[in-house]
Amino acid sequence: MKILTTREFRSETKAYFELAEKEKVAVKRGKKYIRLVVTDSPEKTLLDEDWLKQFLDIPEQHRCNPFEISPSGDLFFADKRNVEHLNRAIKEAKTGKMHRLSKEDQKKIFGS
């Protein structure tokens, strides 16, 4: 991986764009890094190793494609149990079978 300063990137932008097609390139800006990623479409979803590990930690029988539900691919939606729970809650809300938490219960669950 090639890590550049913003000054290096500015002075040789074209060269580093070309390099990004062959290897990983990142520009250090303050305490953060901006990675150059080459793709054929700006809409293409890019995933990292942490996302993949968390996805694979969900038992296979409960996994589903989170991108079918959430454009961001939020892992909450990768677990069928969560999706089913939300669907039940929405259905109950539409039929009026829900109740509000008292202020005391809200404080117990969510804190002050």
Secondary structure, 3 states (H helix, E strand, C coil): CEEEEHHHHHHCHHHHHHHHCCCCEEEEECCEEEEECCCCCCCCCCCCHHHHHHHHHCCHHHECCHHHCCCCCCHHHHEHHHHHHHHHHHHHHHHCCCCCCCHHHHHHHHCC
